[in-house]
Amino acid sequence: MTGRRTPWPGVPADELAPDAVRPEPAPAAEAALRERLTEAVAASDAPDVVFAVSRRGRRTLHSGGTVAPPDVPREDLRYETGSASKTFTALLLTRLIRRGVLTGGEPAAGCLAPGTKTGPHPVTLAHLITHTSGLPALPADFVRRGLPAWRTNPYARYSAERLVDTFLRHTPRHRPGTRWHYSNYGVSVLGHAIAATTGTPWDHLITGQVLRALGLSGTALRAEGPETDAVGRRKDGRTPVPAFDAGGFQAAGAVRSTPNDLLTFLEAHLDPARSPAAGALRAARVPVLRRGPGHRHVHTVGWFRHPTDGGPMYFHSGATLGQQAFLGFRPDTDTALAAVCTRRFRARDPFIATAYALLSDDRL
């Protein structure tokens, strides 16, 4: 596969259709949606499940699960989004590029260790966010270091300092920009590189430039307790799992959020004009690489982009040791879907497939 990277900063204002009048859904349509969400929750087979849909700005949430409801309503809790956190990091990078703070072409090693000789083909920030850096999914020594806590929190045993040091000593297997390989490692390095070159910690950047900018008051980077955060479960659907600690991999998986906040995040992508991050949100929808046979797999800076009969749908899923999440939106139907559950991913797990099918169905 050859990754064809195109610049994403700067999207013509007329590329997106102007706001349309949003009619109220008919009672029959609303009832049909609730029935489909009820079926989706049941099909997910997880202790706690929430499916949250925004259609033309009108929200519908349905929750349930295989265990007794927690003291706090399921739809009010924060859930671990895992790798879907990368869409937040992508928006942060795009905002910084739009503001002229970064270009995306900066060599990551030079950001992390100024004065480093990077050679003619360095790994850039753009390579890291688009999974074309040549880095593996995880550092080579990740399993060895995380093994003592493999069933609790292996990522917590891999510090930011070790991750950066490992990257600075790593030689990519392929020339950056030529192959696509999904990498938690790469996006995590990106977070540290952005922090180093701006002189601002990543958690401060993501909080100020994304969470506060979009009004995501129910979104955080660390768990606080059962009164605010959902409790994950193992594959058996019963055994509790400690709250996820991303360690040095914050940029790739630390975001936890309520279903309503996730809808707010997705609605901003559907209607950028209403947001202070309008330019970055528009840019986040533009394809930046194509891969696979016939270049049929399309990616934006932070989203997977698949075709539907009416137009493209954008999505990203994520999983931690005890929770899963699916985020997606469709501009053609003005629909957003945020789905979360508290069960570790299993072989032939129905949750992601159920959420994907629901968003891709034109009847939604």
N, C-alpha and C positions, 0 to 999 in steps of 0.2 A: 504494500500500500504506500502511496505517496501522499503525504499531507499537504494540501494546497492552502496556505494561510493567506488571508486577505485582511487588510486593516479594518478594524471595526469602529474606531472613534469617528464621529461625525456622520450622522444620517440625515438626509434631507428632511426638512419638516413636513414636506408633502408626501413622504413615503407612506405614512399611515393615514388611514381614512379619518376624516373629521368626526367629532362626536355625533352620534345619532340619538334620536329620541328613543328612550327605553320604555316600551309599553309594559304595563303590568301583565304578568302571566295569567292565563285563564285558570280558573279553579281546577279544571280537569288536568291541565298540564302540571300544576303544583302538586296535585294528589298523585299523579303518575311519578313525579320526581321523588316524592317522599317514599313511595312504594319501592322504587328502584334503590334508594339509599338504604332502606330497611333490608332489602335483599343483599346489598353489598356488605353491610355490617355482619349479617349472618354468615355469608360466604367466607368472610375473612377468618373466622374461627380463631379469635384471639381474646385474651382476657378483657382488654379494653380497646374499643375501636371508635373512632369518630370519622365520619365522612362529611366534609363541609364543601358546599357548592355555592358559587356566585354566578348567577345568570343575569346578564344585563344589569349588574349592580345589586340585584336582590339576592340575599343570602338564605340558604337552607342548610341546617345542620342536623345530623342524626347520629346518635351514639348508642352503644350497647356493648355487649361482651359476654364472655362465658363465666365470669366470676361476679360476685356481688358488687354493685357500684361502690366506688370509693366515697369518702365523706364529702369531698369536693366534686361537683358535677364534672363528668369526664370532659365536656367541651370547654371547661374553664381551666384545665390543667395545662402545663407546658410539657411538650413531648420532644424527645431527642430526634433530630432530623438526620443525623449521620451525614452521609455524603451529600445530601441535598443542601448542606451548609455551603457547598462550593458555589452555589448560585449567588449567595450573599457575598462571598469573596470576589466572585467575578464582577458583581456590580460595584463593589468597592474599587477594584482596579480600574474599571471603566470610568467611574467618577473621577478618579485621580488623573486619568489620562485626559478626560474632557476638560478638566480644570488646568491642565498644563503642568501639573506637579510631576508627572511621569510621561514617558512615551510608549512604554511597553517593550521597547527595544533594548532596554538596559540589560547588560550581562548580570545574571543573578549573583555570580561569584564576586563581581566587582562591587555590588551593593553590600554584600555580607562581609567582605574583606577588602576594603579600598586598597588599591595598589596591586591587586592580584592580576597576573598576566592571564588573560582569558583565551588567547589564541584567535584564529580566524573564524571559528564557528562556535561561539559561546552559547550556552544555554541562557536564553533571555526570559524576561518576565512573561512575555506572550507565549513562549514555548511551554512554560510551566502551567499556565491556566488552561491551555488548549490540549494538554496531555501529549505534546509532541517533543518533549525534552529529551527523550531517550532514557529516562529514569525508569526503574522497575516500579511495581505497585507499592512496594515497601522496601526499606533499607535491607541489605543482605543479612545484617545481624539482628533484625527485629524479632524474629521468632525466638532466638536464643535468649535475648534480654527479656522478652515478655513472657516466656514460658512459665516462670514461677507464679505469675498472676493471670494465666491464660483464661481461666474461667471467671475471673472477676474484673480486672482492668489492665490488660497488657499494654495498652497505649500509654498509660500513666507512668510506666517504667522507662519510657523513651523520652528523654528530656529535649527541650528546644536546643540546648547547647550541643548535645550529641548529634541531633539531626543535622544541624548546620555544619558541624565538623565533618560528619560523614559525607555530606554533599560536597564540601570543598575538596575532599580527597577522592571523590568518585569520578570515574571516566565513563561517560555514556557509551553504550554499546553501538548506538547508531548516531549518525550526524543529526543534531537537533533540527527539527522542522521537516524531517523526511518520513517519519513513521508515527502513527498514533498508538499509544498504549496507556490505558487508564492508570493513573498514578496518584494515590493518596500522598505519597512521598513528595511528588512534584508540587502539588498545590500547597502542601505544608511549607515547603521551602519558600514558595512564593510569599506566603504570609510573613515569614521572617525577613525576606529580602525587602518587602515593602516597608516593614517597620524600621529596618536598619537605614534605608536610604531616605526616609522621611523624618527619622528621629522620633517617631511616635509609636508606642506599643500597639501591636495589632488589635488587641481588644478595645483600645481607645479609638482607633481608626474605624473599626467596624461599627462600634456603638455610635460614634458621632456622624459618620458619613452615610450610614445605611439605616441603622435602627431608629435613631432619633429623627433623621431626615424624613423617614417614611411613617413616623408615628407608631412604631412597633414597641409599645410599652409593655407588652406581654411576652417579650422575647429576651432571652438572656444567654450567657455563655457558660454558666455553671449552675448546678442544681442547688436549691436551697432547702427543700424538705417536702414531705408528702402534702403539705397544704398548698404547694404551688406546682410541684412536679410529679408527673405520672411515674409509677414504679414499673420498671421493665420485668419481664419474665423469661425464663429459659424456654427451650423448645417444648417442654412438657406443659407449658401454659400455666404453671402453678408456682414454681420455685422463683422467688424474687431475685433480681439481679441488682448489684450496686449501681448507683448513678454513674453514667459514663464520664470518664475523665480522659480528655483527648491528649494530655501530656503535651509533647511538642508538635502535635498534629492539629492544633486548634483551627487553622484556616480550612482544613479539609473536613471537619466534622463536629465542631463544638456547639453549633447553634441549636437551641431548644426553644420551642415556641408554642403558643396556644393556637388552636385551629383558626380562630378569628384573626389573629395576627398574621398567620400564614395566608389567609385570604386577602388581607390588606396588602401584603407583599405582592401577591399575584395580580390583584386588581391594579396595582401601580404599573405592572408590565402591560396590562391590557389598555390602560388609559394614562399614558405617560404625561400628557399635557397638564394634569392636575397635580403633578409632583415637582418638588424642587430639584429632583434628579432626572428631569424629563429627558435630557439629551442622552444620559447614560442608559436609561431604561429603553429608549428607542434603539440604541446601539446594541443592547443585549439581545435583540431579536434578529440581528443581521447574521446570516451564515458567514463563518470565517474559515471553515475547512470542510472538505468532502473526502470520504475514504471508502474503501471496500470496492468490490466489483461494480464497475460503472459509476463509481463515486456516489452510490445511492445512500450512504450514511452521511447525514448532514449535521453539523454542529455549529452552534453559535459560541460566543465566548464562554457561556456558562450552562447552556441548555442543549439537550438532545432535541433534534427537530425532525419529526416524522410527518409524512403527508397524510391528509385525509381527503375525502371527496370535496370538501368545501375550502380547504386551505391547510396550512401547516399547524401542527400542535407542538407545543414546547413542554418538556417535562424533565424531571430528574427525581430519582428515588434515593433512598438512603437507609442504612441499617446499622444499629449498634449491637452490643451484646444482648440486649433485651427489648429493643424497640425497632419499629420501622416507620418510614414516612414516604409519601409520594406527593410531589408537587407538580402541577401542570396547568397550562392555560391554552385556550384556543381563540385567537382574535376573530376568526370567521363567525363564531357563534357568541362572542363576548362572554365566554365561560371560563371560570377558574375552578380547579378542584384541589383541595388539600385533604389528604387522608393520612391518619396516624393510627398506630396500634402498639400494644405492649406485649409483643411476643417475638422472640428471636427468630430470625429467618430460618426456614427449614427447606429441605429438598422438596420441590414441587409445592412450595408455599403459595397459597391462593391470594394473599393480600395484594401484592404489587400487580399481579395479572388482573385482579378484579378492578383495581383503581384505573389501570391503563385502559381496560376495555370500556369502562364507564365514560372516561373523558373522550375516547376516540369515537364513541357512538354519536352519530348526528342527532339522535333523538334527545340527548341531554340538553 
